[in-house]
């Protein structure tokens, strides 16, 4: 017997909106994100992200999105600044532009003071903010945040929500998953 996941899901997110997908573990939230981010192919149906089909225009979708998973994916042996500069270079920014963007994002995420220390010395909340900053280096039109506050203390969770609000205000569409009703409601 085949397991049905994401049966008859239909949603639309206007530019600059925040869409929260709420559900318990195993509900298919991460599967939805993986399909929309072109990492997994759906068995049926169609999806468009930033105006592009996730199957036919996979490369264009990837150029317009950012995905931040459930756990911070940063290099702990590098400094915060080095992590962001590396992401900038991977996104195609020339060296000086990557340095400027890294400095901009460290300031925006209140990480400037820690920016020259190796990430291994940072708290979990700081690593999570760095991970979010890394996802913004390329200025995506859509950002997917899969359980962005998992394991964070209340202050760090609040900081993440301030970032989400700021992104939406700037016109970035935020699609996030959560298992917390109060977060989805907000």
SEPA-616722 format. One line per field, with one value per atom (N, C-alpha, C): residue number from 0; residue in three letters; chain; atom name; x, y, z. Coordinates in nm, 3 decimals, always signed. Layout:
! SEPA-616722
k [NUM  ...];
r [ALA  ...];
c [A  ...];
a [CA  ...];
X [X  ...];
Y [Y  ...];
Z [Z  ...];
This chain:
! SEPA-616722
k [0  0  0  1  1  1  2  2  2  3  3  3  4  4  4  5  5  5  6  6  6  7  7  7  8  8  8  9  9  9  10  10  10  11  11  11  12  12  12  13  13  13  14  14  14  15  15  15  16  16  16  17  17  17  18  18  18  19  19  19  20  20  20  21  21  21  22  22  22  23  23  23  24  24  24  25  25  25  26  26  26  27  27  27  28  28  28  29  29  29  30  30  30  31  31  31  32  32  32  33  33  33  34  34  34  35  35  35  36  36  36  37  37  37  38  38  38  39  39  39  40  40  40  41  41  41  42  42  42  43  43  43  44  44  44  45  45  45  46  46  46  47  47  47  48  48  48  49  49  49  50  50  50  51  51  51  52  52  52  53  53  53  54  54  54  55  55  55  56  56  56  57  57  57  58  58  58  59  59  59  60  60  60  61  61  61  62  62  62  63  63  63  64  64  64  65  65  65  66  66  66  67  67  67  68  68  68  69  69  69  70  70  70  71  71  71  72  72  72  73  73  73  74  74  74  75  75  75  76  76  76  77  77  77  78  78  78  79  79  79  80  80  80  81  81  81  82  82  82  83  83  83  84  84  84  85  85  85  86  86  86  87  87  87  88  88  88  89  89  89  90  90  90  91  91  91  92  92  92  93  93  93  94  94  94  95  95  95  96  96  96  97  97  97  98  98  98  99  99  99  100  100  100  101  101  101  102  102  102  103  103  103  104  104  104  105  105  105  106  106  106  107  107  107  108  108  108  109  109  109  110  110  110  111  111  111  112  112  112  113  113  113  114  114  114  115  115  115  116  116  116  117  117  117  118  118  118  119  119  119  120  120  120  121  121  121  122  122  122  123  123  123  124  124  124  125  125  125  126  126  126  127  127  127  128  128  128  129  129  129  130  130  130  131  131  131  132  132  132  133  133  133  134  134  134  135  135  135  136  136  136  137  137  137  138  138  138  139  139  139  140  140  140  141  141  141  142  142  142  143  143  143  144  144  144  145  145  145  146  146  146  147  147  147  148  148  148  149  149  149  150  150  150  151  151  151  152  152  152  153  153  153  154  154  154  155  155  155  156  156  156  157  157  157  158  158  158  159  159  159  160  160  160  161  161  161  162  162  162  163  163  163  164  164  164  165  165  165  166  166  166  167  167  167  168  168  168  169  169  169  170  170  170  171  171  171  172  172  172  173  173  173  174  174  174  175  175  175  176  176  176  177  177  177  178  178  178  179  179  179  180  180  180  181  181  181  182  182  182  183  183  183  184  184  184  185  185  185];
r [UNK  UNK  UNK  UNK  UNK  UNK  UNK  UNK  UNK  UNK  UNK  UNK  UNK  UNK  UNK  UNK  UNK  UNK  UNK  UNK  UNK  UNK  UNK  UNK  UNK  UNK  UNK  UNK  UNK  UNK  UNK  UNK  UNK  UNK  UNK  UNK  UNK  UNK  UNK  UNK  UNK  UNK  UNK  UNK  UNK  UNK  UNK  UNK  UNK  UNK  UNK  UNK  UNK  UNK  UNK  UNK  UNK  UNK  UNK  UNK  UNK  UNK  UNK  UNK  UNK  UNK  UNK  UNK  UNK  UNK  UNK  UNK  UNK  UNK  UNK  UNK  UNK  UNK  UNK  UNK  UNK  UNK  UNK  UNK  UNK  UNK  UNK  UNK  UNK  UNK  UNK  UNK  UNK  UNK  UNK  UNK  UNK  UNK  UNK  UNK  UNK  UNK  UNK  UNK  UNK  UNK  UNK  UNK  UNK  UNK  UNK  UNK  UNK  UNK  UNK  UNK  UNK  UNK  UNK  UNK  UNK  UNK  UNK  UNK  UNK  UNK  UNK  UNK  UNK  UNK  UNK  UNK  UNK  UNK  UNK  UNK  UNK  UNK  UNK  UNK  UNK  UNK  UNK  UNK  UNK  UNK  UNK  UNK  UNK  UNK  UNK  UNK  UNK  UNK  UNK  UNK  UNK  UNK  UNK  UNK  UNK  UNK  UNK  UNK  UNK  UNK  UNK  UNK  UNK  UNK  UNK  UNK  UNK  UNK  UNK  UNK  UNK  UNK  UNK  UNK  UNK  UNK  UNK  UNK  UNK  UNK  UNK  UNK  UNK  UNK  UNK  UNK  UNK  UNK  UNK  UNK  UNK  UNK  UNK  UNK  UNK  UNK  UNK  UNK  UNK  UNK  UNK  UNK  UNK  UNK  UNK  UNK  UNK  UNK  UNK  UNK  UNK  UNK  UNK  UNK  UNK  UNK  UNK  UNK  UNK  UNK  UNK  UNK  UNK  UNK  UNK  UNK  UNK  UNK  UNK  UNK  UNK  UNK  UNK  UNK  UNK  UNK  UNK  UNK  UNK  UNK  UNK  UNK  UNK  UNK  UNK  UNK  UNK  UNK  UNK  UNK  UNK  UNK  UNK  UNK  UNK  UNK  UNK  UNK  UNK  UNK  UNK  UNK  UNK  UNK  UNK  UNK  UNK  UNK  UNK  UNK  UNK  UNK  UNK  UNK  UNK  UNK  UNK  UNK  UNK  UNK  UNK  UNK  UNK  UNK  UNK  UNK  UNK  UNK  UNK  UNK  UNK  UNK  UNK  UNK  UNK  UNK  UNK  UNK  UNK  UNK  UNK  UNK  UNK  UNK  UNK  UNK  UNK  UNK  UNK  UNK  UNK  UNK  UNK  UNK  UNK  UNK  UNK  UNK  UNK  UNK  UNK  UNK  UNK  UNK  UNK  UNK  UNK  UNK  UNK  UNK  UNK  UNK  UNK  UNK  UNK  UNK  UNK  UNK  UNK  UNK  UNK  UNK  UNK  UNK  UNK  UNK  UNK  UNK  UNK  UNK  UNK  UNK  UNK  UNK  UNK  UNK  UNK  UNK  UNK  UNK  UNK  UNK  UNK  UNK  UNK  UNK  UNK  UNK  UNK  UNK  UNK  UNK  UNK  UNK  UNK  UNK  UNK  UNK  UNK  UNK  UNK  UNK  UNK  UNK  UNK  UNK  UNK  UNK  UNK  UNK  UNK  UNK  UNK  UNK  UNK  UNK  UNK  UNK  UNK  UNK  UNK  UNK  UNK  UNK  UNK  UNK  UNK  UNK  UNK  UNK  UNK  UNK  UNK  UNK  UNK  UNK  UNK  UNK  UNK  UNK  UNK  UNK  UNK  UNK  UNK  UNK  UNK  UNK  UNK  UNK  UNK  UNK  UNK  UNK  UNK  UNK  UNK  UNK  UNK  UNK  UNK  UNK  UNK  UNK  UNK  UNK  UNK  UNK  UNK  UNK  UNK  UNK  UNK  UNK  UNK  UNK  UNK  UNK  UNK  UNK  UNK  UNK  UNK  UNK  UNK  UNK  UNK  UNK  UNK  UNK  UNK  UNK  UNK  UNK  UNK  UNK  UNK  UNK  UNK  UNK  UNK  UNK  UNK  UNK  UNK  UNK  UNK  UNK  UNK  UNK  UNK  UNK  UNK  UNK  UNK  UNK  UNK  UNK  UNK  UNK  UNK  UNK  UNK  UNK  UNK  UNK  UNK  UNK  UNK  UNK  UNK  UNK  UNK  UNK  UNK  UNK  UNK  UNK  UNK  UNK  UNK  UNK  UNK  UNK  UNK  UNK  UNK  UNK  UNK  UNK  UNK  UNK  UNK  UNK  UNK  UNK  UNK  UNK  UNK  UNK  UNK  UNK  UNK  UNK  UNK  UNK  UNK  UNK  UNK  UNK  UNK  UNK];
c [A  A  A  A  A  A  A  A  A  A  A  A  A  A  A  A  A  A  A  A  A  A  A  A  A  A  A  A  A  A  A  A  A  A  A  A  A  A  A  A  A  A  A  A  A  A  A  A  A  A  A  A  A  A  A  A  A  A  A  A  A  A  A  A  A  A  A  A  A  A  A  A  A  A  A  A  A  A  A  A  A  A  A  A  A  A  A  A  A  A  A  A  A  A  A  A  A  A  A  A  A  A  A  A  A  A  A  A  A  A  A  A  A  A  A  A  A  A  A  A  A  A  A  A  A  A  A  A  A  A  A  A  A  A  A  A  A  A  A  A  A  A  A  A  A  A  A  A  A  A  A  A  A  A  A  A  A  A  A  A  A  A  A  A  A  A  A  A  A  A  A  A  A  A  A  A  A  A  A  A  A  A  A  A  A  A  A  A  A  A  A  A  A  A  A  A  A  A  A  A  A  A  A  A  A  A  A  A  A  A  A  A  A  A  A  A  A  A  A  A  A  A  A  A  A  A  A  A  A  A  A  A  A  A  A  A  A  A  A  A  A  A  A  A  A  A  A  A  A  A  A  A  A  A  A  A  A  A  A  A  A  A  A  A  A  A  A  A  A  A  A  A  A  A  A  A  A  A  A  A  A  A  A  A  A  A  A  A  A  A  A  A  A  A  A  A  A  A  A  A  A  A  A  A  A  A  A  A  A  A  A  A  A  A  A  A  A  A  A  A  A  A  A  A  A  A  A  A  A  A  A  A  A  A  A  A  A  A  A  A  A  A  A  A  A  A  A  A  A  A  A  A  A  A  A  A  A  A  A  A  A  A  A  A  A  A  A  A  A  A  A  A  A  A  A  A  A  A  A  A  A  A  A  A  A  A  A  A  A  A  A  A  A  A  A  A  A  A  A  A  A  A  A  A  A  A  A  A  A  A  A  A  A  A  A  A  A  A  A  A  A  A  A  A  A  A  A  A  A  A  A  A  A  A  A  A  A  A  A  A  A  A  A  A  A  A  A  A  A  A  A  A  A  A  A  A  A  A  A  A  A  A  A  A  A  A  A  A  A  A  A  A  A  A  A  A  A  A  A  A  A  A  A  A  A  A  A  A  A  A  A  A  A  A  A  A  A  A  A  A  A  A  A  A  A  A  A  A  A  A  A  A  A  A  A  A  A  A  A  A  A  A  A  A  A  A  A  A  A  A  A  A  A  A  A  A  A  A  A  A  A  A  A  A  A  A  A  A  A  A  A  A  A  A  A  A  A  A];
a [N  CA  C  N  CA  C  N  CA  C  N  CA  C  N  CA  C  N  CA  C  N  CA  C  N  CA  C  N  CA  C  N  CA  C  N  CA  C  N  CA  C  N  CA  C  N  CA  C  N  CA  C  N  CA  C  N  CA  C  N  CA  C  N  CA  C  N  CA  C  N  CA  C  N  CA  C  N  CA  C  N  CA  C  N  CA  C  N  CA  C  N  CA  C  N  CA  C  N  CA  C  N  CA  C  N  CA  C  N  CA  C  N  CA  C  N  CA  C  N  CA  C  N  CA  C  N  CA  C  N  CA  C  N  CA  C  N  CA  C  N  CA  C  N  CA  C  N  CA  C  N  CA  C  N  CA  C  N  CA  C  N  CA  C  N  CA  C  N  CA  C  N  CA  C  N  CA  C  N  CA  C  N  CA  C  N  CA  C  N  CA  C  N  CA  C  N  CA  C  N  CA  C  N  CA  C  N  CA  C  N  CA  C  N  CA  C  N  CA  C  N  CA  C  N  CA  C  N  CA  C  N  CA  C  N  CA  C  N  CA  C  N  CA  C  N  CA  C  N  CA  C  N  CA  C  N  CA  C  N  CA  C  N  CA  C  N  CA  C  N  CA  C  N  CA  C  N  CA  C  N  CA  C  N  CA  C  N  CA  C  N  CA  C  N  CA  C  N  CA  C  N  CA  C  N  CA  C  N  CA  C  N  CA  C  N  CA  C  N  CA  C  N  CA  C  N  CA  C  N  CA  C  N  CA  C  N  CA  C  N  CA  C  N  CA  C  N  CA  C  N  CA  C  N  CA  C  N  CA  C  N  CA  C  N  CA  C  N  CA  C  N  CA  C  N  CA  C  N  CA  C  N  CA  C  N  CA  C  N  CA  C  N  CA  C  N  CA  C  N  CA  C  N  CA  C  N  CA  C  N  CA  C  N  CA  C  N  CA  C  N  CA  C  N  CA  C  N  CA  C  N  CA  C  N  CA  C  N  CA  C  N  CA  C  N  CA  C  N  CA  C  N  CA  C  N  CA  C  N  CA  C  N  CA  C  N  CA  C  N  CA  C  N  CA  C  N  CA  C  N  CA  C  N  CA  C  N  CA  C  N  CA  C  N  CA  C  N  CA  C  N  CA  C  N  CA  C  N  CA  C  N  CA  C  N  CA  C  N  CA  C  N  CA  C  N  CA  C  N  CA  C  N  CA  C  N  CA  C  N  CA  C  N  CA  C  N  CA  C  N  CA  C  N  CA  C  N  CA  C  N  CA  C  N  CA  C  N  CA  C  N  CA  C  N  CA  C  N  CA  C  N  CA  C  N  CA  C  N  CA  C  N  CA  C  N  CA  C  N  CA  C  N  CA  C  N  CA  C  N  CA  C  N  CA  C  N  CA  C  N  CA  C  N  CA  C  N  CA  C  N  CA  C  N  CA  C  N  CA  C  N  CA  C  N  CA  C  N  CA  C];
X [+0.084  +0.000  +0.088  +0.057  +0.135  +0.089  +0.184  +0.153  +0.123  +0.009  -0.027  +0.021  +0.099  +0.150  +0.119  +0.076  +0.047  -0.060  -0.162  -0.273  -0.360  -0.379  -0.463  -0.422  -0.294  -0.244  -0.255  -0.313  -0.328  -0.305  -0.201  -0.176  -0.110  -0.128  -0.068  -0.017  +0.104  +0.166  +0.205  +0.137  +0.174  +0.315  +0.379  +0.513  +0.510  +0.611  +0.621  +0.531  +0.477  +0.391  +0.467  +0.411  +0.465  +0.359  +0.397  +0.307  +0.365  +0.286  +0.331  +0.256  +0.331  +0.274  +0.288  +0.174  +0.169  +0.138  +0.208  +0.176  +0.275  +0.235  +0.326  +0.437  +0.533  +0.638  +0.574  +0.626  +0.575  +0.456  +0.415  +0.296  +0.324  +0.451  +0.485  +0.533  +0.558  +0.602  +0.735  +0.832  +0.964  +0.955  +0.870  +0.850  +0.798  +0.705  +0.653  +0.765  +0.847  +0.959  +1.056  +1.087  +1.182  +1.129  +1.000  +0.941  +0.949  +0.909  +0.909  +1.051  +1.149  +1.288  +1.361  +1.289  +1.339  +1.435  +1.432  +1.519  +1.455  +1.322  +1.246  +1.141  +1.118  +1.018  +0.886  +0.779  +0.646  +0.602  +0.521  +0.466  +0.358  +0.293  +0.182  +0.166  +0.089  +0.060  +0.165  +0.143  +0.233  +0.258  +0.374  +0.405  +0.491  +0.467  +0.547  +0.600  +0.724  +0.788  +0.854  +0.825  +0.877  +0.841  +0.727  +0.678  +0.732  +0.816  +0.879  +0.832  +0.813  +0.772  +0.888  +0.860  +0.966  +1.029  +0.963  +1.021  +1.083  +1.004  +1.051  +1.155  +1.147  +1.236  +1.317  +1.361  +1.431  +1.548  +1.629  +1.743  +1.700  +1.594  +1.543  +1.487  +1.415  +1.364  +1.480  +1.584  +1.698  +1.770  +1.767  +1.831  +1.752  +1.624  +1.537  +1.501  +1.553  +1.515  +1.635  +1.603  +1.700  +1.629  +1.703  +1.647  +1.732  +1.669  +1.736  +1.667  +1.744  +1.689  +1.664  +1.631  +1.595  +1.714  +1.834  +1.952  +2.052  +2.121  +2.217  +2.323  +2.343  +2.441  +2.553  +2.633  +2.744  +2.873  +2.983  +3.113  +3.165  +3.171  +3.211  +3.360  +3.440  +3.584  +3.618  +3.522  +3.541  +3.478  +3.514  +3.448  +3.313  +3.230  +3.101  +3.122  +3.218  +3.248  +3.295  +3.381  +3.430  +3.317  +3.226  +3.110  +3.030  +3.002  +2.920  +2.994  +3.123  +3.202  +3.205  +3.222  +3.223  +3.089  +2.980  +2.848  +2.832  +2.886  +2.881  +2.957  +3.074  +3.153  +3.081  +3.020  +2.944  +2.823  +2.769  +2.656  +2.700  +2.832  +2.882  +2.925  +2.929  +2.972  +3.124  +3.176  +3.321  +3.367  +3.495  +3.549  +3.507  +3.527  +3.488  +3.337  +3.255  +3.110  +3.071  +3.139  +3.112  +3.148  +3.259  +3.298  +3.195  +3.150  +3.049  +2.919  +2.876  +2.750  +2.762  +2.877  +2.899  +2.889  +2.952  +2.949  +2.807  +2.735  +2.596  +2.509  +2.524  +2.442  +2.482  +2.610  +2.652  +2.590  +2.587  +2.525  +2.374  +2.310  +2.164  +2.120  +2.201  +2.165  +2.231  +2.285  +2.347  +2.459  +2.544  +2.654  +2.790  +2.795  +2.920  +3.029  +2.996  +3.095  +3.156  +3.075  +3.123  +3.176  +3.159  +3.189  +3.327  +3.426  +3.565  +3.606  +3.511  +3.540  +3.492  +3.558  +3.512  +3.371  +3.292  +3.152  +3.139  +3.241  +3.238  +3.222  +3.258  +3.248  +3.113  +3.026  +2.898  +2.789  +2.687  +2.570  +2.484  +2.389  +2.298  +2.215  +2.169  +2.089  +2.169  +2.296  +2.383  +2.409  +2.430  +2.453  +2.329  +2.213  +2.089  +2.074  +2.105  +2.098  +2.199  +2.319  +2.419  +2.368  +2.304  +2.248  +2.143  +2.058  +1.958  +2.027  +2.129  +2.203  +2.265  +2.322  +2.383  +2.280  +2.157  +2.050  +2.008  +2.050  +2.011  +2.122  +2.238  +2.351  +2.314  +2.245  +2.209  +2.081  +2.024  +1.901  +1.787  +1.741  +1.637  +1.501  +1.418  +1.280  +1.192  +1.228  +1.153  +1.252  +1.221  +1.306  +1.220  +1.272  +1.207  +1.279  +1.202  +1.257  +1.189  +1.262  +1.207  +1.234  +1.128  +1.134  +1.245  +1.235  +1.345  +1.375  +1.282  +1.308  +1.330  +1.343  +1.364  +1.488  +1.469  +1.581  +1.630  +1.562  +1.608  +1.541  +1.612  +1.556  +1.458  +1.371  +1.270  +1.327  +1.440  +1.499  +1.544  +1.609  +1.655  +1.536  +1.430  +1.309  +1.252  +1.248  +1.197  +1.282  +1.411  +1.503  +1.476  +1.451  +1.419  +1.291  +1.191  +1.063  +1.079  +1.168  +1.195  +1.256  +1.344  +1.405  +1.297  +1.210  +1.103  +1.015  +0.977  +0.895  +0.967  +1.094  +1.174  +1.183  +1.201  +1.209  +1.081  +0.969  +0.840  +0.820  +0.859  +0.848  +0.929  +1.042  +1.130  +1.081  +0.972  +0.919  +0.961  +1.035  +1.073  +0.954  +0.922  +0.817  +0.880  +0.821  +0.874  +0.776  +0.827  +0.747  +0.816  +0.745  +0.808  +0.722  +0.790  +0.719  +0.739  +0.641  +0.650  +0.553  +0.583  +0.488  +0.428  +0.459  +0.409  +0.293  +0.175  +0.055  +0.071  +0.131  +0.144  +0.233  +0.334  +0.421  +0.345  +0.271  +0.195  +0.090  +0.028  -0.075  -0.016  +0.102  +0.167  +0.202];
Y [-0.119  +0.000  +0.124  +0.219  +0.343  +0.446  +0.511  +0.617  +0.746  +0.808  +0.935  +1.050  +1.137  +1.254  +1.375  +1.483  +1.609  +1.591  +1.517  +1.495  +1.620  +1.672  +1.787  +1.915  +1.940  +2.065  +2.173  +2.286  +2.398  +2.526  +2.598  +2.725  +2.823  +2.949  +3.058  +3.160  +3.209  +3.305  +3.430  +3.541  +3.666  +3.711  +3.785  +3.838  +3.915  +3.891  +3.961  +3.908  +3.790  +3.731  +3.625  +3.588  +3.480  +3.371  +3.252  +3.137  +3.036  +2.995  +2.896  +2.765  +2.659  +2.525  +2.459  +2.434  +2.383  +2.235  +2.159  +2.018  +1.948  +1.832  +1.756  +1.689  +1.632  +1.555  +1.446  +1.428  +1.324  +1.365  +1.491  +1.536  +1.568  +1.576  +1.607  +1.748  +1.823  +1.962  +1.970  +1.892  +1.895  +1.842  +1.745  +1.694  +1.805  +1.884  +1.996  +2.094  +2.126  +2.218  +2.159  +2.031  +1.967  +1.967  +1.950  +1.954  +2.096  +2.194  +2.333  +2.385  +2.332  +2.374  +2.289  +2.205  +2.120  +2.010  +1.972  +1.866  +1.728  +1.725  +1.602  +1.625  +1.525  +1.538  +1.476  +1.549  +1.500  +1.391  +1.298  +1.191  +1.244  +1.351  +1.407  +1.553  +1.624  +1.764  +1.856  +1.985  +2.088  +2.191  +2.253  +2.359  +2.463  +2.589  +2.701  +2.779  +2.820  +2.900  +3.018  +3.138  +3.262  +3.268  +3.210  +3.213  +3.102  +3.012  +2.908  +2.769  +2.682  +2.544  +2.469  +2.397  +2.330  +2.213  +2.163  +2.055  +2.112  +2.185  +2.236  +2.347  +2.428  +2.543  +2.531  +2.412  +2.382  +2.479  +2.507  +2.597  +2.738  +2.786  +2.921  +2.926  +2.821  +2.817  +2.830  +2.751  +2.751  +2.886  +2.961  +3.092  +3.195  +3.168  +3.265  +3.230  +3.119  +3.076  +3.058  +3.042  +3.002  +2.903  +2.805  +2.703  +2.694  +2.710  +2.692  +2.576  +2.470  +2.348  +2.361  +2.246  +2.244  +2.269  +2.240  +2.256  +2.344  +2.427  +2.520  +2.443  +2.485  +2.420  +2.518  +2.546  +2.638  +2.564  +2.612  +2.551  +2.603  +2.518  +2.558  +2.591  +2.549  +2.576  +2.713  +2.774  +2.908  +3.010  +3.135  +3.243  +3.269  +3.345  +3.383  +3.462  +3.553  +3.633  +3.546  +3.449  +3.358  +3.275  +3.229  +3.154  +3.237  +3.361  +3.446  +3.487  +3.513  +3.545  +3.426  +3.306  +3.185  +3.169  +3.192  +3.181  +3.286  +3.404  +3.509  +3.469  +3.413  +3.369  +3.257  +3.164  +3.055  +3.109  +3.221  +3.284  +3.370  +3.376  +3.448  +3.591  +3.632  +3.768  +3.778  +3.887  +3.908  +3.929  +3.907  +3.916  +4.037  +4.159  +4.278  +4.284  +4.243  +4.243  +4.139  +4.024  +3.920  +3.969  +4.043  +4.099  +4.201  +4.288  +4.390  +4.323  +4.223  +4.154  +4.082  +4.020  +3.951  +4.051  +4.166  +4.268  +4.318  +4.339  +4.384  +4.285  +4.157  +4.054  +4.029  +4.038  +4.024  +4.135  +4.256  +4.368  +4.346  +4.309  +4.291  +4.186  +4.081  +3.972  +3.985  +4.105  +4.135  +4.035  +4.010  +3.915  +3.977  +4.108  +4.174  +4.148  +4.159  +4.140  +4.000  +3.900  +3.760  +3.720  +3.804  +3.768  +3.717  +3.755  +3.712  +3.594  +3.541  +3.421  +3.298  +3.184  +3.061  +3.028  +2.976  +2.947  +2.841  +2.756  +2.654  +2.717  +2.844  +2.912  +2.981  +2.976  +3.048  +2.965  +3.033  +2.966  +2.911  +2.825  +2.769  +2.875  +2.974  +3.082  +3.166  +3.191  +3.268  +3.189  +3.059  +2.975  +2.975  +2.971  +2.970  +3.102  +3.214  +3.344  +3.352  +3.295  +3.292  +3.209  +3.098  +3.012  +3.088  +3.163  +3.246  +3.353  +3.415  +3.518  +3.458  +3.338  +3.271  +3.248  +3.220  +3.198  +3.325  +3.439  +3.567  +3.632  +3.571  +3.629  +3.662  +3.571  +3.591  +3.669  +3.728  +3.808  +3.732  +3.621  +3.540  +3.609  +3.571  +3.620  +3.541  +3.414  +3.324  +3.254  +3.252  +3.177  +3.073  +2.951  +2.840  +2.820  +2.823  +2.802  +2.679  +2.571  +2.446  +2.440  +2.457  +2.456  +2.550  +2.678  +2.770  +2.793  +2.760  +2.789  +2.663  +2.549  +2.424  +2.435  +2.405  +2.402  +2.536  +2.644  +2.777  +2.820  +2.900  +2.959  +3.070  +3.115  +3.216  +3.344  +3.391  +3.515  +3.493  +3.381  +3.351  +3.329  +3.266  +3.247  +3.383  +3.476  +3.610  +3.679  +3.661  +3.720  +3.667  +3.538  +3.478  +3.539  +3.558  +3.615  +3.760  +3.833  +3.970  +3.968  +3.873  +3.859  +3.824  +3.731  +3.690  +3.810  +3.887  +4.005  +4.106  +4.126  +4.218  +4.173  +4.044  +3.990  +4.016  +3.987  +4.009  +4.156  +4.244  +4.388  +4.430  +4.362  +4.392  +4.328  +4.251  +4.190  +4.046  +3.987  +3.847  +3.762  +3.659  +3.567  +3.462  +3.442  +3.347  +3.231  +3.111  +2.989  +2.911  +2.893  +2.826  +2.712  +2.616  +2.506  +2.517  +2.473  +2.476  +2.375  +2.334  +2.250  +2.326  +2.456  +2.539  +2.626  +2.602  +2.675  +2.825  +2.871  +3.015  +3.081  +3.007  +3.062  +3.072  +2.969  +2.970  +3.081  +3.099  +3.201  +3.340  +3.363  +3.494  +3.523];
Z [+0.000  +0.000  +0.000  -0.088  -0.099  +0.004  +0.062  +0.158  +0.082  +0.112  +0.050  +0.138  +0.075  +0.145  +0.059  +0.120  +0.048  -0.058  -0.026  -0.119  -0.127  -0.247  -0.276  -0.203  -0.196  -0.137  -0.243  -0.206  -0.299  -0.221  -0.258  -0.188  -0.283  -0.249  -0.324  -0.223  -0.248  -0.157  -0.234  -0.210  -0.276  -0.233  -0.319  -0.289  -0.157  -0.075  +0.052  +0.161  +0.140  +0.243  +0.321  +0.434  +0.515  +0.519  +0.474  +0.477  +0.573  +0.670  +0.768  +0.743  +0.729  +0.715  +0.851  +0.914  +1.051  +1.050  +1.133  +1.146  +1.236  +1.288  +1.375  +1.294  +1.364  +1.297  +1.212  +1.090  +1.002  +0.919  +0.927  +0.854  +0.707  +0.668  +0.529  +0.506  +0.612  +0.597  +0.523  +0.566  +0.502  +0.360  +0.336  +0.200  +0.109  +0.157  +0.078  +0.045  +0.143  +0.121  +0.019  +0.033  -0.059  -0.203  -0.221  -0.355  -0.411  -0.331  -0.377  -0.401  -0.330  -0.347  -0.452  -0.522  -0.631  -0.586  -0.459  -0.410  -0.421  -0.428  -0.443  -0.550  -0.633  -0.737  -0.691  -0.708  -0.669  -0.767  -0.717  -0.803  -0.896  -0.853  -0.932  -0.897  -0.979  -0.952  -1.012  -0.991  -1.044  -0.934  -0.941  -0.846  -0.917  -0.880  -0.931  -0.811  -0.823  -0.719  -0.788  -0.740  -0.799  -0.948  -0.983  -1.121  -1.210  -1.157  -1.237  -1.194  -1.292  -1.265  -1.200  -1.091  -1.015  -1.090  -1.195  -1.275  -1.403  -1.480  -1.610  -1.598  -1.493  -1.475  -1.347  -1.317  -1.191  -1.164  -1.263  -1.247  -1.210  -1.275  -1.244  -1.102  -1.062  -0.924  -0.828  -0.849  -0.758  -0.754  -0.863  -0.864  -0.784  -0.760  -0.694  -0.549  -0.500  -0.365  -0.274  -0.148  -0.048  +0.044  +0.091  +0.180  +0.304  +0.419  +0.547  +0.616  +0.642  +0.701  +0.850  +0.910  +1.052  +1.144  +1.095  +1.179  +1.106  +1.182  +1.123  +1.044  +0.920  +0.832  +0.802  +0.902  +0.885  +0.920  +0.869  +0.895  +1.028  +1.127  +1.261  +1.272  +1.174  +1.178  +1.121  +1.053  +0.998  +1.091  +1.071  +1.145  +1.079  +1.145  +1.086  +0.958  +0.962  +0.843  +0.727  +0.756  +0.652  +0.592  +0.677  +0.627  +0.527  +0.564  +0.477  +0.350  +0.361  +0.241  +0.146  +0.202  +0.120  +0.047  +0.117  +0.054  -0.055  -0.031  -0.132  -0.257  -0.239  -0.354  -0.428  -0.355  -0.418  -0.494  -0.447  -0.514  -0.633  -0.657  -0.773  -0.747  -0.621  -0.591  -0.601  -0.659  -0.658  -0.513  -0.486  -0.350  -0.270  -0.324  -0.247  -0.217  -0.313  -0.292  -0.187  -0.189  -0.089  +0.051  +0.063  +0.193  +0.241  +0.152  +0.189  +0.233  +0.156  +0.188  +0.322  +0.348  +0.476  +0.591  +0.578  +0.684  +0.706  +0.595  +0.602  +0.680  +0.649  +0.711  +0.856  +0.886  +1.027  +1.111  +1.056  +1.128  +1.142  +1.034  +1.035  +1.136  +1.153  +1.243  +1.380  +1.409  +1.537  +1.570  +1.469  +1.486  +1.458  +1.440  +1.405  +1.507  +1.634  +1.740  +1.737  +1.706  +1.704  +1.568  +1.469  +1.330  +1.301  +1.381  +1.356  +1.444  +1.522  +1.603  +1.528  +1.552  +1.487  +1.538  +1.449  +1.479  +1.589  +1.605  +1.711  +1.849  +1.864  +1.995  +2.013  +1.914  +1.918  +1.985  +2.036  +2.092  +1.978  +2.012  +1.912  +1.843  +1.919  +1.860  +1.762  +1.795  +1.705  +1.577  +1.590  +1.472  +1.382  +1.445  +1.367  +1.291  +1.356  +1.288  +1.174  +1.195  +1.088  +0.972  +1.000  +0.896  +0.815  +0.884  +0.815  +0.731  +0.786  +0.712  +0.586  +0.598  +0.482  +0.372  +0.411  +0.314  +0.242  +0.293  +0.233  +0.152  +0.148  +0.077  -0.067  -0.135  -0.276  -0.300  -0.198  -0.208  -0.278  -0.217  -0.280  -0.281  -0.378  -0.384  -0.288  -0.267  -0.179  -0.088  +0.041  +0.134  +0.204  +0.206  +0.275  +0.408  +0.515  +0.649  +0.708  +0.715  +0.768  +0.917  +0.996  +1.142  +1.193  +1.161  +1.191  +1.338  +1.427  +1.569  +1.652  +1.587  +1.660  +1.748  +1.876  +1.970  +2.019  +1.983  +2.025  +2.155  +2.232  +2.353  +2.313  +2.405  +2.371  +2.309  +2.358  +2.303  +2.158  +2.132  +1.997  +1.903  +1.953  +1.871  +1.832  +1.927  +1.899  +1.793  +1.802  +1.705  +1.564  +1.554  +1.423  +1.368  +1.453  +1.406  +1.361  +1.424  +1.379  +1.239  +1.215  +1.083  +0.979  +1.011  +0.920  +0.885  +0.984  +0.961  +0.872  +0.898  +0.816  +0.672  +0.651  +0.514  +0.438  +0.500  +0.434  +0.401  +0.492  +0.468  +0.346  +0.324  +0.210  +0.080  +0.085  -0.036  -0.059  +0.034  +0.022  +0.069  -0.007  +0.033  +0.123  +0.239  +0.338  +0.351  +0.327  +0.345  +0.456  +0.567  +0.679  +0.730  +0.791  +0.854  +1.004  +1.078  +1.223  +1.282  +1.403  +1.476  +1.593  +1.599  +1.708  +1.660  +1.716  +1.677  +1.693  +1.803  +1.826  +1.720  +1.672  +1.566  +1.435  +1.401  +1.276  +1.279  +1.395  +1.411  +1.392  +1.447  +1.434  +1.288];
